[in-house]
């Protein structure tokens, strides 16, 4: 890797780190390819993170454990990095392996393609035993942190506690895990599936002063950005929501077309406008 690329990655890493340290909340959208990245780049956002579900859908696969490989994930991340001047982090699923050593390897590989951050989750992919036991979960985060800190720039590591989206509705265990991950050195804490103001507030207070990421995208979530900021949330991501919105518009247009209509063209982005965006 050239020194120019290293310097560029260092600068992006510092920008990304600073976003988590300043006052207030920031939104971090999830592009799923180079085209969606270029559109988002022109809209004033400050950083991006990838979406494993968005990538899976692009490849015609369902989202789920091991549906996409580490190589596919990092190839997708590289295409996103190359489409923007902004910092990019990645959804690294469970590190693409059970052991702490594989988690560490994944962090180093992520940094190697130009990413300045990434998340490691504690979900196993085993429906019978969906969450790693507490001790192994903490050891995996420690290994990821150690790998991140071995890099010549600040790789922002997000640790995810997955209880709430895998049928284990246990807020206290989720908080216990997040606190342990924070103590292990994770930069950002994230528990997808938090739904209420009370849950979010309790998590934010438990891991303070470490920043908390909240994901939006589930129908019916009624907490505004201003309220989330007031609760102490630092970062809001969208997961697969933007990808699903795009696919939803495509599906509606295709259904209309199959029924003999084509009014959807009136809502399509003009050809020249897209050429201008993608020509930048």
C-alpha positions as CSV (number, residue, x, y, z in Angstrom):
1,X,0.0,0.0,0.0
2,X,1.5,3.3,-1.0
3,X,2.2,6.1,1.4
4,X,-0.4,8.3,-0.3
5,X,-3.1,5.7,0.2
6,X,-1.9,5.3,3.8
7,X,-2.1,9.0,4.4
8,X,-5.6,9.2,2.9
9,X,-6.7,6.3,5.1
10,X,-5.2,8.0,8.2
11,X,-7.1,11.2,7.4
12,X,-10.4,9.4,6.9
13,X,-9.8,7.5,10.2
14,X,-9.3,10.7,12.1
15,X,-12.4,12.3,10.5
16,X,-14.4,9.2,11.5
17,X,-13.1,9.1,15.0
18,X,-13.9,12.8,15.4
19,X,-17.5,12.3,14.4
20,X,-17.9,10.0,17.4
21,X,-16.3,12.5,19.7
22,X,-18.1,15.7,18.8
23,X,-21.4,16.9,20.4
24,X,-24.7,15.7,19.0
25,X,-25.8,12.8,16.8
26,X,-24.8,12.0,13.2
27,X,-26.5,9.8,10.6
28,X,-24.4,7.1,8.9
29,X,-26.3,5.7,5.9
30,X,-25.6,2.2,4.5
31,X,-24.9,2.2,0.7
32,X,-24.8,-1.3,-0.9
33,X,-22.9,-0.6,-4.1
34,X,-20.8,2.2,-5.8
35,X,-23.9,3.8,-7.4
36,X,-25.8,4.2,-4.1
37,X,-22.6,5.5,-2.5
38,X,-22.2,8.2,-5.1
39,X,-25.8,9.3,-4.7
40,X,-25.4,9.5,-0.9
41,X,-22.0,11.3,-1.2
42,X,-23.7,14.2,-2.9
43,X,-26.3,14.7,-0.2
44,X,-24.1,16.0,2.7
45,X,-23.6,12.8,4.7
46,X,-20.2,12.6,6.5
47,X,-19.5,8.8,6.6
48,X,-20.9,5.5,5.5
49,X,-21.1,1.9,6.7
50,X,-21.9,-1.1,4.6
51,X,-24.9,-3.4,4.9
52,X,-24.5,-7.2,4.7
53,X,-28.2,-7.5,3.9
54,X,-28.0,-4.9,1.1
55,X,-25.1,-6.8,-0.4
56,X,-26.8,-10.2,-0.1
57,X,-29.9,-8.8,-1.9
58,X,-27.7,-7.4,-4.7
59,X,-26.3,-10.9,-5.1
60,X,-29.8,-12.4,-5.1
61,X,-29.4,-14.1,-1.8
62,X,-31.3,-13.8,1.5
63,X,-29.6,-12.1,4.4
64,X,-28.3,-14.5,7.1
65,X,-25.3,-16.1,8.6
66,X,-22.6,-17.0,6.1
67,X,-24.7,-16.0,3.1
68,X,-21.9,-13.8,1.9
69,X,-18.2,-14.5,2.4
70,X,-15.5,-12.3,3.9
71,X,-14.0,-11.9,0.4
72,X,-17.3,-10.8,-1.1
73,X,-17.9,-8.4,1.8
74,X,-14.5,-6.8,1.4
75,X,-14.8,-6.6,-2.4
76,X,-18.1,-4.8,-1.9
77,X,-16.5,-2.5,0.7
78,X,-13.7,-1.6,-1.7
79,X,-16.1,-0.6,-4.5
80,X,-17.9,1.7,-2.0
81,X,-14.6,3.2,-0.8
82,X,-13.5,3.9,-4.4
83,X,-16.8,5.7,-5.0
84,X,-16.5,8.3,-2.3
85,X,-14.0,10.6,-0.5
86,X,-15.8,10.0,2.8
87,X,-14.8,7.5,5.6
88,X,-16.3,4.0,5.2
89,X,-16.8,1.4,7.9
90,X,-18.2,-2.1,7.3
91,X,-20.7,-4.6,8.6
92,X,-18.3,-7.5,9.3
93,X,-21.0,-9.8,10.7
94,X,-19.6,-12.1,13.3
95,X,-16.1,-11.7,12.0
96,X,-16.7,-14.6,9.6
97,X,-15.6,-17.2,12.1
98,X,-16.1,-18.4,15.6
99,X,-12.6,-17.9,17.0
100,X,-11.0,-14.8,18.4
101,X,-8.1,-15.3,15.9
102,X,-10.5,-15.2,12.9
103,X,-12.1,-12.0,14.3
104,X,-8.6,-10.4,14.5
105,X,-7.8,-11.5,11.0
106,X,-11.0,-10.0,9.7
107,X,-10.2,-6.6,11.2
108,X,-6.8,-6.6,9.6
109,X,-8.2,-7.6,6.3
110,X,-10.8,-4.9,6.5
111,X,-8.2,-2.3,7.2
112,X,-6.2,-3.7,4.3
113,X,-8.9,-2.7,1.7
114,X,-9.2,0.8,3.1
115,X,-11.9,0.6,5.7
116,X,-11.5,2.8,8.8
117,X,-14.0,1.0,11.0
118,X,-16.1,-2.1,11.3
119,X,-18.5,-4.1,13.5
120,X,-18.2,-7.5,15.1
121,X,-21.3,-9.2,16.4
122,X,-21.8,-11.9,19.0
123,X,-24.3,-14.0,16.9
124,X,-23.2,-17.5,16.1
125,X,-25.4,-18.3,13.1
126,X,-26.7,-21.4,14.9
127,X,-30.4,-21.3,15.4
128,X,-30.2,-23.7,18.4
129,X,-27.5,-21.6,20.1
130,X,-27.7,-18.1,18.4
131,X,-25.4,-16.1,20.7
132,X,-21.9,-16.9,21.8
133,X,-21.4,-17.5,25.5
134,X,-20.4,-14.4,27.5
135,X,-16.7,-15.3,28.0
136,X,-16.1,-16.2,24.3
137,X,-18.0,-13.1,23.2
138,X,-15.8,-10.8,25.3
139,X,-12.6,-12.7,24.2
140,X,-13.6,-12.2,20.5
141,X,-14.0,-8.5,21.0
142,X,-10.7,-8.2,22.9
143,X,-9.0,-9.9,19.9
144,X,-10.7,-7.6,17.4
145,X,-9.6,-4.6,19.6
146,X,-6.0,-5.8,19.8
147,X,-5.9,-6.2,16.0
148,X,-7.4,-2.7,15.5
149,X,-4.9,-1.2,17.9
150,X,-2.0,-2.8,16.0
151,X,-2.8,-0.7,13.0
152,X,-1.0,2.6,12.2
153,X,-4.3,4.5,12.3
154,X,-7.4,4.5,14.5
155,X,-9.7,1.8,13.3
156,X,-13.1,2.5,14.9
157,X,-14.3,-0.9,16.3
158,X,-18.0,-1.4,16.9
159,X,-19.1,-4.3,19.1
160,X,-22.6,-5.6,18.7
161,X,-24.8,-7.5,21.1
162,X,-27.4,-9.4,19.1
163,X,-29.7,-10.8,21.8
164,X,-32.7,-8.7,20.9
165,X,-32.9,-9.7,17.3
166,X,-32.3,-13.4,17.9
167,X,-35.2,-14.1,20.2
168,X,-33.4,-13.5,23.5
169,X,-35.3,-10.4,24.8
170,X,-33.0,-9.9,27.8
171,X,-32.1,-6.3,28.2
172,X,-29.9,-6.9,31.3
173,X,-27.8,-9.5,29.6
174,X,-27.5,-7.3,26.5
175,X,-26.3,-4.4,28.7
176,X,-23.9,-6.7,30.6
177,X,-22.4,-7.7,27.2
178,X,-22.2,-4.1,26.0
179,X,-20.5,-2.9,29.2
180,X,-18.0,-5.8,28.9
181,X,-17.3,-5.0,25.2
182,X,-16.7,-1.3,26.2
183,X,-14.3,-2.4,28.9
184,X,-12.5,-4.6,26.4
185,X,-11.8,-1.5,24.3
186,X,-14.6,-1.3,21.7
187,X,-15.1,2.2,20.4
188,X,-18.8,2.1,19.7
189,X,-21.5,-0.1,21.2
190,X,-24.5,-1.4,19.3
191,X,-27.5,-3.5,20.2
192,X,-29.9,-3.9,17.2
193,X,-33.5,-4.4,18.3
194,X,-33.8,-1.8,20.9
195,X,-37.3,-0.3,20.5
196,X,-38.2,2.0,23.3
197,X,-36.9,5.2,24.7
198,X,-36.4,3.5,28.1
199,X,-34.3,0.7,26.6
200,X,-32.1,3.1,24.6
201,X,-31.6,5.4,27.6
202,X,-30.6,2.5,29.8
203,X,-28.0,1.3,27.3
204,X,-26.6,4.8,26.7
205,X,-26.2,5.4,30.4
206,X,-24.7,1.9,31.1
207,X,-21.8,2.3,28.5
208,X,-21.2,6.0,28.9
209,X,-19.1,7.8,27.8
210,X,-18.6,5.4,24.9
211,X,-20.9,6.2,21.9
212,X,-23.9,4.1,21.1
213,X,-25.2,3.3,17.6
214,X,-29.0,2.8,17.0
215,X,-30.3,1.3,13.8
216,X,-33.5,2.5,12.2
217,X,-35.4,0.6,9.6
218,X,-38.1,-1.4,11.4
219,X,-41.7,-0.2,10.6
220,X,-43.3,1.6,13.4
221,X,-40.2,3.0,15.1
222,X,-41.4,6.4,16.2
223,X,-38.5,8.0,18.0
224,X,-37.2,11.1,16.1
225,X,-33.6,12.0,15.5
226,X,-33.9,14.9,18.0
227,X,-35.3,12.6,20.6
228,X,-32.5,10.1,20.0
229,X,-29.9,12.9,20.4
230,X,-31.6,13.9,23.7
231,X,-31.3,10.3,24.9
232,X,-27.6,10.5,24.3
233,X,-27.4,8.4,21.1
234,X,-24.3,9.3,19.0
235,X,-24.8,7.5,15.7
236,X,-27.8,6.4,13.7
237,X,-27.4,3.8,11.0
238,X,-30.1,2.4,8.6
239,X,-29.1,-1.2,8.0
240,X,-30.8,-2.5,4.9
241,X,-33.5,0.1,5.0
242,X,-32.3,2.2,2.0
243,X,-31.6,-1.0,0.0
244,X,-35.1,-2.3,0.8
245,X,-36.6,1.1,-0.1
246,X,-34.9,1.0,-3.5
247,X,-35.9,-2.6,-4.1
248,X,-39.4,-1.8,-3.0
249,X,-39.7,1.0,-5.6
250,X,-38.3,-1.4,-8.3
251,X,-40.8,-4.1,-7.3
252,X,-43.7,-1.7,-7.4
253,X,-42.6,-0.5,-10.8
254,X,-42.2,-4.1,-12.1
255,X,-45.6,-5.1,-10.8
256,X,-47.2,-2.1,-12.6
257,X,-45.3,-3.0,-15.8
258,X,-46.5,-6.6,-15.6
259,X,-50.1,-5.3,-15.4
260,X,-49.6,-3.1,-18.5
261,X,-48.8,0.2,-16.8
262,X,-45.8,2.5,-16.8
263,X,-46.5,5.6,-14.8
264,X,-43.5,4.7,-12.6
265,X,-41.3,6.4,-15.2
266,X,-42.6,9.7,-13.9
267,X,-40.9,9.1,-10.6
268,X,-37.7,7.7,-12.1
269,X,-34.5,9.8,-11.6
270,X,-33.8,11.5,-15.0
271,X,-31.2,9.9,-17.2
272,X,-29.1,13.0,-17.4
273,X,-29.2,13.6,-13.6
274,X,-27.8,10.1,-12.9
275,X,-25.2,10.5,-15.6
276,X,-24.1,13.7,-13.9
277,X,-24.0,12.1,-10.4
278,X,-22.1,9.1,-11.6
279,X,-19.7,11.1,-13.7
280,X,-18.3,12.9,-10.7
